[in-house]
Amino acid sequence: MTAPFNRPDAHGYYGSFGGAFIPEMLHRNVAELQARYLEIMQDPTFQRDVDALLRDYVGRPTPLFLAERLSAKHGTQIWLKREDLCHTGAHKINNTVGQILLAERLGLKRIIAETGAGQHGVATATVCALKGLECVVYMGEKDIERQAPNVARMRMLGATVVPATSGSKTLKDATNEAIRDWINHPVDTHYIIGSVVGPHPYPDMVARFQSVISAEIRKQLLEKTGSELPTHVVACVGGGSNAAGAFYHFLEEPEVAIVAVEAAGHGVHTDMSAATTQLGKPGILHGSMSLLMQTEDGQVIEPHSISAGLDYPGIGPMHANLYKSGRGIFLSATDDEAIASAFEVSRLEGIIPALETAHAFAALDQMTFSPDDRVVVCLSGRGDKDLATYMQFMH
Ligand SMILES: *Cc1c(COP(=O)(O)O)cnc(C)c1O
């Protein structure tokens, strides 16, 4: 039997990617998480608590919507999984709800997180307010300037936003600060990582919390079409959490095409891109072995994407394995293509998508479909946060 694509082995490896590469000082924290996450997540009372919050607080299940005018354009059936309708406007809260309940079970009362665009910071600050837990969010100084509305949201929710002032003053540096904090607070603190990245067990834990997306798709597609399997599932990939959630229950179904869309920035042949599988090589970033954009001597290359949520130099180990094994099809969309798609979807469907999600829509133009195909696009988030960017393209 071959290893499943959606689950790592006991050491956290998906094929040759994953593992836990962490400083000595964090061994105890990470080992405790590794030892306990499955037992906690599989406990029926824990599952009941997660399900209750997902239903009554997040607003799940999110609809699966047949996008008729977009379908007509592509000559097929296109179904939108509406993660944009989740509380706080994106899929990220599925994970923070799960992890805050897990932290409670572990008896940890202080929460830290890193954030780039601020979306994960907002989702973390939200659940900390809900549970009355202290919340410290590390964010690059440059990102704090660029993402003022999300910084305000986090502060409104009672979180402390700490600027990361080293290096490029962006996500990578915020992550380093969060790890440093965790080392200094080994007893009372849980680190909520926002995507399927980081040391084992984070990629598996986050993928499991997000897998509710594909569990719902299966059920909803069966009700609406008589078949629980789509022909294609399409999702954008930053670190890879909305994609992991949308793919999870279809990875062992070989007839379902798995399509991951990365941000090409100005183009994969320029030095302004974030298309990790096209440009990356194996390397260690943020505690796991994966594909990573790096120089010849292993320095991390600053990525570029117009969308802050896809502006990440790596990709989760599950996705690196999907790429290497050929199970996943990896496409990319440029900044310009994403902007054009955001306007198109807004006008065809009355839904303003997040800039990240717009990359997934842009990739549809690179694919060919038959009329009977059932294409599911993970609509990871809503576009309100991106209006300032969209306004630059209105004439
Ligand atoms: C953060 C974000 C992403 C990218 O993160 P993943 O972990 O790759 O899902 C995509 N879409 C939206 C709306 C986001 O907020």
PDBQT file of the ligand as one rigid body, heavy atoms in Angstrom, charges set to zero:
ROOT
HETATM    1  C1  LIG A 401      -4.353  33.721   4.070  1.00  0.00    +0.000 C 
HETATM    2  C2  LIG A 401      -5.216  33.536   2.884  1.00  0.00    +0.000 A 
HETATM    3  C3  LIG A 401      -4.860  32.657   1.829  1.00  0.00    +0.000 A 
HETATM    4  C4  LIG A 401      -3.549  31.947   1.773  1.00  0.00    +0.000 C 
HETATM    5  O1  LIG A 401      -3.288  31.067   2.832  1.00  0.00    +0.000 OA
HETATM    6  P1  LIG A 401      -3.408  29.504   2.660  1.00  0.00    +0.000 P 
HETATM    7  O2  LIG A 401      -2.839  28.958   3.917  1.00  0.00    +0.000 OA
HETATM    8  O3  LIG A 401      -2.597  29.115   1.455  1.00  0.00    +0.000 OA
HETATM    9  O4  LIG A 401      -4.834  29.169   2.484  1.00  0.00    +0.000 OA
HETATM   10  C5  LIG A 401      -5.759  32.478   0.790  1.00  0.00    +0.000 A 
HETATM   11  N1  LIG A 401      -6.935  33.142   0.750  1.00  0.00    +0.000 NA
HETATM   12  C6  LIG A 401      -7.306  33.993   1.728  1.00  0.00    +0.000 A 
HETATM   13  C7  LIG A 401      -8.626  34.692   1.618  1.00  0.00    +0.000 C 
HETATM   14  C8  LIG A 401      -6.462  34.223   2.825  1.00  0.00    +0.000 A 
HETATM   15  O5  LIG A 401      -6.845  35.077   3.792  1.00  0.00    +0.000 OA
ENDROOT
TORSDOF 0
